Amino acid sequence: MKMVWPEAVKEKDYSYFYTPLYWACRMKAQFEVVGALMKVWPEGVKEKSKFGYTPLHCACRYRAPFEVTSLLLNTWLSYKENGTKSAIMSFQWDDFVFTGDVKILFFHLFALCNNDADNPSPNEIMDYFVHIKMWNGVTLNVDRNPDVIKTIGFDTKVMADLLSTVGRLCSLKTMWEVIRNEQDLLGCV
């Protein structure tokens, strides 16, 4: 499909406005199928059905595997409008029964929006997102908790890449806080 007619991934059915990515998530398609659809049209992760649900909502509702859910979530978080508390908390519904690794993933994501005593610290959230390589989760954490950069202990070469990513994905205020808290990075300038 993607080789013959790449625009087909953007087509929606007439009943519910589901895209092929949405259908793939609903049918619990394998990671390779979801990955192929997203490679052709990553913006498809933002497309909403007639009822206002995204493919990520669908993956959560129908308990897609961790690999599929984390790919969708990481891509979904790459869009600034999805980094808001209301957008993130839209996944905290009664009919989303998260299990296993997906439950842990959303526990860490929801912790960025709540100040409950039982939540992991920003450092623990950072460690988790780095461990699973959810880089947009890392930048969301930095955007909400700029001081967390001081505790990472990255090599200066890695820190340059991180700062570049923070600069592209976070607010100007966050970038200022990161630089202000890591002034030794500017020592050679």
C-alpha positions in Angstrom: 0.0 0.0 0.0 2.7 2.5 1.0 4.8 1.8 -2.1 1.9 2.0 -4.6 -0.2 4.7 -3.0 1.6 6.4 0.0 -1.3 8.9 0.4 -3.6 5.9 1.4 -2.3 6.1 5.0 -4.1 9.5 5.2 -7.5 8.1 4.0 -10.3 7.9 6.6 -13.3 5.6 6.5 -16.7 7.2 6.1 -18.3 5.8 9.2 -15.9 6.8 12.0 -13.2 8.7 10.3 -10.6 6.0 11.2 -7.2 6.1 9.5 -5.3 3.0 8.6 -3.1 3.7 11.7 -6.2 3.8 13.9 -7.5 0.5 12.5 -4.0 -1.0 13.0 -4.1 0.0 16.6 -7.7 -1.2 17.1 -6.8 -4.6 15.6 -3.6 -4.9 17.7 -1.4 -5.0 14.6 2.2 -5.9 15.0 4.9 -3.3 15.7 6.2 -3.5 12.2 2.8 -2.7 10.7 2.3 0.3 13.0 5.9 1.4 12.5 5.6 1.3 8.7 2.4 3.4 8.8 4.0 5.9 11.1 7.1 6.1 8.9 5.0 7.2 6.0 2.8 9.6 7.9 4.0 10.3 11.5 1.3 13.1 11.8 -1.3 10.3 11.7 -0.7 9.9 15.4 -2.6 13.2 15.9 -5.6 12.4 13.7 -8.8 12.0 15.6 -11.8 9.8 14.9 -15.4 10.9 14.8 -15.4 10.6 18.6 -12.2 12.6 19.2 -9.9 9.6 19.8 -6.4 9.3 18.4 -4.6 6.1 17.4 -2.8 6.3 20.8 -6.2 6.4 22.6 -7.2 3.4 20.6 -4.0 1.5 21.4 -4.5 2.2 25.1 -8.2 1.1 25.0 -7.5 -2.1 23.2 -4.3 -2.9 25.1 -1.8 -2.8 22.3 1.7 -4.2 23.2 4.2 -1.9 24.9 6.4 -1.5 21.8 3.4 -0.2 19.8 2.1 2.1 22.6 5.5 3.5 23.4 6.2 4.3 19.7 2.8 6.0 19.4 3.3 7.9 22.7 6.8 9.1 21.8 5.6 10.4 18.5 2.5 11.9 20.0 4.6 13.8 22.6 6.7 15.3 19.8 3.9 17.7 19.1 3.9 20.6 21.5 0.2 20.7 21.9 0.3 17.2 23.3 2.6 18.2 26.2 -0.2 19.9 28.1 -1.7 18.5 31.3 -5.1 18.2 29.7 -3.8 16.3 26.7 -1.8 13.9 28.8 -4.5 13.3 31.3 -6.9 12.5 28.5 -5.5 9.0 28.8 -6.6 8.5 32.4 -10.0 7.0 31.6 -11.9 4.2 33.4 -11.9 2.0 30.4 -8.1 2.1 30.0 -6.9 -0.8 32.0 -3.2 -0.5 31.6 -1.2 -3.6 32.3 2.5 -4.5 32.7 5.0 -2.1 31.1 2.3 0.1 29.6 1.0 0.7 33.2 4.5 1.7 34.3 4.9 4.0 31.3 1.7 5.9 31.9 2.4 6.0 35.7 5.6 8.0 34.9 3.9 10.2 32.4 1.0 11.0 34.7 3.4 11.8 37.5 4.6 14.8 35.4 1.1 16.2 35.8 0.4 15.5 39.4 2.2 16.4 42.6 1.1 13.3 44.6 3.5 12.1 47.3 3.4 8.6 45.8 4.8 9.8 42.5 8.3 9.2 41.4 10.7 12.2 41.5 11.7 14.0 38.3 15.0 12.2 38.5 13.3 8.8 38.6 11.1 9.8 35.7 14.1 11.0 33.8 15.9 7.7 34.4 12.9 5.7 33.3 12.4 7.6 30.1 16.1 7.4 29.3 16.1 3.7 30.0 13.2 3.0 27.6 14.6 5.6 25.1 11.5 7.7 25.1 13.3 10.9 24.2 10.1 13.0 23.9 9.3 12.0 27.5 12.8 13.1 28.5 12.2 16.5 26.9 8.8 16.8 28.5 10.3 16.1 31.9 13.1 18.7 31.3 10.4 21.2 30.1 8.5 20.8 33.4 11.6 20.3 35.6 14.6 22.1 34.1 16.7 21.5 37.3 16.7 17.8 36.5 19.5 18.4 33.9 21.9 19.1 36.8 21.4 15.6 38.2 21.9 13.6 35.0 25.7 13.7 34.9 26.0 13.3 31.1 29.3 13.6 29.4 29.8 17.1 27.8 29.6 15.6 24.3 26.2 14.0 25.1 25.1 17.2 26.9 25.5 19.1 23.6 23.1 16.8 21.9 20.7 17.0 24.8 20.8 20.8 24.7 20.1 20.8 21.0 17.1 18.6 21.5 15.9 20.7 24.5 16.3 23.8 22.3 14.1 22.3 19.6 11.4 20.8 21.7 11.1 22.8 24.9 10.1 26.3 25.7 12.6 29.2 25.6 12.1 29.6 29.4 13.2 25.9 29.9 16.2 26.5 27.7 17.1 29.5 29.8 16.7 27.5 33.0 18.9 24.7 31.7 21.7 27.1 30.6 21.4 29.0 33.9 21.7 25.8 35.9 24.6 24.5 33.8 26.8 27.6 33.4 30.0 25.5 33.2 28.8 24.5 29.7 29.3 28.1 28.7 32.8 28.3 30.1 34.5 27.9 26.7 32.3 30.4 25.0 
